[in-house]
Amino acid sequence: MSQTRLPLPTCSSGCPFRSQPTTGNRDLIPARRSTPIHWLAIGAILAWVASGLGCQANSAPKGKATPPVEQARSSDAHRPPPSPTVGSSSGDRKRLVDEDSPQAISARLTATAVVLIRAGQTDLALAQLQQALLKDKDNLEAIFRAMAILDDRGLQKSQAGDHAGGRADFLTAGVFARRIVTQGWLSRLTEQQQGWVANALYNEACAHSLLGDKTKALTALSMALESGFDHPERIQTDEDLKPLRYRSEFAKLVRQYVRLEPSNQ
């Protein structure tokens, strides 16, 4: 619908409805009755304009037209609301998520185990460490402390005459020790802690040797020596390793790691 208003006709000198003066015989040229025709013409023009406006009004939509801005707003009503901004609470939210992560839970369980170890409750501590490793299998502190508890408990059982129980603990401790070595985590430990790992591997080698598994025994013994076992000469006199002394691999380990010092006597 055009919003431009059409100009109304005006009576000017060129208007066809303007009466013209007559000359000569009035009978030949009858005088025009300008007044009635003039008003009739004006009425016709007004009627024509009115009819045009009426057509335009009829062609207009019945309802109220929605402006483009209002249409955009009405369409926005069907859109999902925007996500709220995190703002300053993002740090708190991240901290809460981190505290509930498996690594955080594993660290808390390990800390509880340390308290239990200091209180002498090693069995409860070992249970806590096992739960910690279920949450995070790469928790180095939990792995190391579980290894140390098992290796120490295996020694106590062996000294008390429970050789089977002692060997079982030595084998389990060796699993943790080998994981530390194979994962390349040995360098992350202190020198004293590295000695614990090497000792656990040595005891695992002895347990495998007594059970007749010479291949696993030699593997554990080699890892113990590579990890810095501080009494390499002991492998030549330890009765637990006697079944290995006839293997070429054992002789190679002796040549590589055992250096016999000359006697001072």
N, C-alpha and C positions, 0 to 999 in steps of 0.2 A: 504494500500500500504506500503510495507516494505521499509524502508529507508536504509537497509543494502546493501552495494555494494557487488556483487559476485566477488571473486578473479579470475583474468584472468589466463588461463593455462600457465605454464612455461615449457620450454624445459630443462629438467634435465636428469640425467643419467637413470632415469627410464621412460623417455618419450617414448611411443610406436612408435612415429614418428621419432626417432633418427636412423640413418643408422648404421648398425652393420658391423664390419670387417668380411670378409669372409676368410675361410681357405680351402685348398684343391682345387679340380677341380672347376674352375669357370664355366665350362659348366653345371655341375650338379647343382651347386648352382649359378644361375645367379645373377649377381650383381644388387643390388637395386638402382634404380635411386632416390636417397634421395632428391635431390634438388627440382624437380618438385612436388613430393609428399609432401614434407615439406611445401612448399608454399600453396599447395592445402589444406593441413590440417589447416594451419593458416587461410586461407580464409574461410574455413568451420566454424572454431571456431568463427571468427569475424562475419560471417553471422548469426550464431546461437545466438551470444550475441546480435547482432543488432535486430534480430527478437524478442528476449525476451524483450529488452528495448522497442521495438515498441508496443508489447502487453501491457506492463505496462503503456505506455503513452496513449494508446487507452482506457485502463480501468480507467484512472484518470478522475475526473469530469471536465466538460468543463469550468465551471465558476470558479472564484477564491474562494477558501475555506475561510469561515469566521472563524477567530480564536475564541476560547471560550470566551475570554474577550469581543470581539466585539459582539458576540451573546448576552452576558449578557447586554451589553450597549444598543443593539437594542431592547431587550425585556423591558428594563427599560423605553424606550420611550413611552410605552403604559400604564405605571403606573401613577397614579395621583401624583402631586408634593407633597412633605412633607409639613406638616403644619408649618407655620412660628413660631418661638419661641417668647414667650411673652416678655421675658426679663424684663427690668426695667419699661416698660409701663404697666405691669399688675396691679400695684397699682392704676395708673390713671384710667385704664379701670374699675376696681372694684369700684372706687369712683364714676365714672359716672353712673354705674349701680345702686349703692346704692342711689344716688341722685334721680334717676327716679323710685325708688321702691314705692309701695303704702304707706309704713310706712313713708318714707321721705316726700312724698307729703302731707300726713296727718299732719305731724309735722309742715310743713310750713304753712298750712292752720290754724292750731291751734295758731301758733305765730301771724298770722295776726289778728285772733280773739281777742287775748289778747290786741293788740294795739287798736282795735276798742272798747273793753270794757273800756279801760282807757280813751278813748275819749267820752265815754257815748253813743256810738252807739251800744246798746245791740242787737237790732234786726238784724243789719248787722252781728254782731259778732256771733249770734246764727245761721245764715245762713252759715257762714264759718265753724262753728263747725259741722253742719249737713253734709256738704261736706267732712269734715275731717273724720267723722265716716263712710261715704260711702267708703272711701279709706282704713280705718283701724278701724274695729268695736271694737277693743280692746285698742284704744287710751284712756288711763285712764284720762289724762288731759282734753281731749275734752269731755269725758263723765261727768267729775266732773263740768267743767265750764258750760256746757249746762244745767246740773241739777241746778246749782246755779242761772243761769239767769232765768230759768223757775220758780223756787220757789220764787225768788224775784219779778218777774213780776206777778205771781199769787197773791202775797200779795198786791201789788199795785192795781191790778184790784179789789180785794175784798174790799179794803179800799175805792176805788172810786165808789163802788156800783155795779160793774160788777161781781156778784157772780158766774154766770155761766162761764164766761171767766176765773175767778180766779180758779174755781174748775178744769177746763180743764188743765190749766197750772200746778196745783198741781199734777194731775194724771200723766201727762207726766214727770214731775220732779221725781215723785216717781218711774217710770220705770227705770230711770237712777240710782237712789239711790239703788234700789233693786239689780240692776245688779252689782253695786260695792260691795254690801254685799255678794251676792251669789257667786261671783267669788273669794271671799277672798282677795279683794284688799283694804279693809278698813285699814289694818295695814300699807299700803304704804302711807297713808295720814297723815298729821300732826293732832295734837289734835284738832285744830280749824277747820280743814277741816272735820274731823270726826263728829264734832258738826253740820256742815252744812248738812251732809248726814242724821244724825238722825233727824234733824229738817224737812228735806224734806219728810222723811218717816212719821213723825207725821202729817204733813199737808196732805199727801196722805190719811192717815187713817181718818182724819176729812172729806175729800172730799167723800170718799166711804161711810162713815157713813151718811152724809147728802143725798146721792143718794140712801140710803137704802140697800147697799151691805154690810151687817154686817160681813160676812166671810172675805172678802177682807180687810175690815176696821180693824178687829182684827189681821189679819196677818201683815198688815203694822204697826199697833201699837206695836205689839210684836217685830218686827224687829227694830223699833225706840228705844224702851227701851233697847233692847240687844246691840244696837249700841252706847249707852251712852247718850240718851236724857237727858238733864241736868235739866229738870223740871218735873220729873215723877209725882209729886203730882198734877199737873195740870189736869191730866186725870180724876180726881174726880169732878172737877168743870167746865170743858170745856163743854159748851152747845152743841158744834158740836158732842161730843161723848156721849151725853145723850142716844141715842138709843141703845148703847152697854152696859149700866150699869146693865142691867138685864140678861146678859149672864154670864154663869159660867166661861167662858174663861177670861172675863173682871175681874171678882173677883179674879181669880188666878193671873192675872198680877198685880193687886193692892197689893195682899199679897206678891208677889215676889219682886216688885220694889219700892213700896211706903212705906217709913218708916216715920211715924208721930213722929216728935220730940216734946217733952213736951214743953209747953208754958213757957216763962220766966216771964210772967206777973202774 
